[in-house]
Amino acid sequence: MRTRQAFSLQSVLRQTLGLEENSMTDWQREQIRILRLQGVSYVKIGEQLGISDNTVRSFCRRSGLGDSAKNAVACKQCGKLIKIIPKQKPKKFCSDACRTAWWKSHPECVNRKAVYAYTCACCGRHFTAYGNNHRRYCSHACYIADRFGRERGCDE
């Protein structure tokens, strides 16, 4: 009982002297959880949110987001925790459904290295093909026209 009284007296004293920091908002708490699960350090989280790194460290320790949080990462799509297996590449998504949904909603992140530019052997039109470096025709119609000698190729 005495420690409780001492603690409350100490907190009242700190408040009256203006030493008590404002409590964190729910938004800040949620941001700390998200950033910590992404592996961001205490100092960087504190700088981003404008609070002390010791405050962040204390909150993480109380919430179970300390060093043990480095054994799990959050899914990029839904935020579900994924356990990291030692000596394996960390997973970014919890399921194939989340992976597919994330890539569909972020097409600008796709690194397409195998895009080739060609000129159609039948109609002479310039076109690009992804993943096929031996392509000769811009469409199936041009292939049929060139292969079987028909006059008309693709619709331009």
C-alpha positions in Angstrom: 0.0 0.0 0.0 2.8 2.3 0.8 4.4 2.0 -2.7 1.0 2.9 -4.3 0.8 6.0 -2.2 4.4 7.0 -2.9 3.7 6.4 -6.6 0.6 8.5 -6.6 2.3 11.3 -4.6 5.2 11.2 -7.0 2.9 11.5 -10.1 0.9 14.4 -8.5 4.2 16.2 -7.7 5.4 15.7 -11.3 2.1 17.0 -12.7 2.2 20.2 -10.5 5.8 20.9 -11.5 4.9 20.4 -15.2 7.3 17.4 -15.5 4.5 15.0 -16.5 4.4 14.4 -20.3 1.1 14.3 -22.1 -0.2 10.8 -22.4 0.0 9.2 -25.8 -3.0 9.3 -28.1 -4.6 6.1 -29.4 -3.3 7.0 -32.9 0.2 7.2 -31.6 -0.1 3.8 -29.8 -1.4 2.2 -33.0 1.4 3.8 -35.0 4.0 2.5 -32.5 2.5 -1.0 -32.9 2.6 -0.9 -36.7 6.1 0.6 -37.0 7.5 -1.7 -34.3 6.1 -4.8 -36.1 7.8 -3.5 -39.3 11.1 -3.6 -37.5 11.6 0.2 -37.0 13.8 1.2 -34.1 12.6 3.0 -30.9 14.6 6.1 -31.8 13.1 6.4 -35.3 9.6 5.8 -34.1 10.1 8.5 -31.5 11.4 10.9 -34.1 8.5 10.2 -36.5 5.8 10.6 -33.8 7.5 13.5 -31.9 7.8 11.6 -28.6 10.7 10.4 -26.5 12.4 7.1 -27.5 12.2 6.1 -23.9 8.4 6.5 -23.9 8.3 4.4 -27.1 10.5 1.8 -25.4 8.4 1.7 -22.3 5.2 1.3 -24.2 6.6 -1.5 -26.3 7.9 -3.3 -23.3 4.5 -3.1 -21.6 2.6 -4.1 -24.8 4.9 -7.1 -25.5 6.4 -5.4 -28.6 10.0 -5.5 -27.4 12.7 -7.7 -28.9 10.3 -10.6 -29.2 8.4 -8.5 -31.8 11.4 -9.0 -34.1 10.3 -12.6 -34.4 7.2 -11.6 -36.2 6.3 -9.2 -39.0 2.9 -7.8 -40.1 1.3 -8.9 -43.3 1.5 -6.0 -45.9 -2.2 -6.4 -46.8 -4.1 -7.2 -43.6 -1.6 -6.5 -40.8 -1.9 -10.0 -39.3 1.3 -11.2 -37.5 3.5 -13.6 -39.3 6.0 -15.6 -37.3 9.5 -15.4 -38.7 11.2 -18.8 -39.1 15.0 -18.6 -38.4 17.3 -19.0 -41.3 14.5 -18.4 -43.8 13.6 -15.4 -45.8 10.9 -13.4 -43.9 7.4 -13.7 -45.4 5.6 -10.5 -46.5 2.1 -11.9 -46.7 0.1 -14.2 -44.5 -1.7 -16.0 -47.4 -1.9 -16.2 -51.2 -5.2 -14.2 -51.1 -3.4 -11.3 -49.3 -0.4 -11.4 -51.7 -2.7 -11.3 -54.7 -4.8 -8.5 -53.3 -1.8 -6.4 -52.4 -0.1 -6.8 -55.9 -3.4 -6.0 -57.6 -3.8 -2.8 -55.6 -0.1 -1.8 -56.1 0.7 -2.4 -59.9 3.3 0.4 -59.8 5.5 -1.7 -57.6 5.8 -4.5 -60.1 9.3 -4.6 -61.6 8.8 -5.7 -65.2 12.2 -6.4 -66.6 11.2 -8.6 -69.5 9.4 -6.1 -71.8 10.6 -6.3 -75.4 9.8 -4.0 -78.3 9.2 -5.4 -81.8 7.9 -4.6 -85.3 5.2 -6.9 -86.7 6.5 -9.1 -89.6 3.1 -8.9 -91.3 1.7 -5.3 -90.8 4.9 -3.4 -89.8 3.3 -2.0 -86.6 5.5 -1.4 -83.5 4.4 -3.4 -80.4 5.7 -4.5 -77.0 5.6 -8.0 -75.6 6.1 -9.0 -72.0 8.1 -12.2 -71.3 8.4 -13.5 -74.8 11.7 -12.5 -76.6 10.9 -14.5 -79.8 7.7 -12.9 -80.8 7.2 -11.8 -84.5 3.6 -10.8 -84.8 1.5 -8.2 -83.0 -1.7 -10.4 -83.0 -3.0 -13.8 -83.9 -4.7 -12.3 -87.0 -1.3 -11.1 -88.3 0.2 -14.5 -87.7 -2.7 -16.2 -89.6 -2.5 -13.7 -92.5 1.3 -14.1 -92.8 1.2 -17.9 -92.4 -1.6 -18.7 -94.8 -1.1 -15.8 -97.2 -4.3 -13.9 -96.6 -4.4 -10.2 -97.6 -5.7 -8.7 -94.4 -3.7 -8.7 -91.1 -4.6 -7.1 -87.9 -7.1 -4.3 -87.4 -5.1 -1.1 -87.1 
